[in-house]
Amino acid sequence: MKTGKTANVEPPVPNTDKPEARDAMGRPVTSRKSEVRLGREVQARIGQQLRAMYDAVVNQGVPQHIADLVRRLSEQDDGLA
């Protein structure tokens, strides 16, 4: 769905660790790939989607056999102290 707005992506951050060389077109050449950062709105939307996906998993609770195992291990730790 296009709205006529520009993408919500921040421009790459140049590598400032070393002096920059230039290619035949005069553009800076870096030794590492360009970084593309997502804008805050995109990051927030991804976070919302991830929370929605994992809420169902979190709400399932702990299976009884795992809860029993944790209880037994905790009892063993209490006996060692």
Secondary structure, 3 states (H helix, E strand, C coil): CCCCCCCCEECCCCCCCCCCEECCCCCEECCCCCCCEECHHHHHHHHHHHHHHHHHHHHCCCCHHHHHHHHHHHHHHHHHC
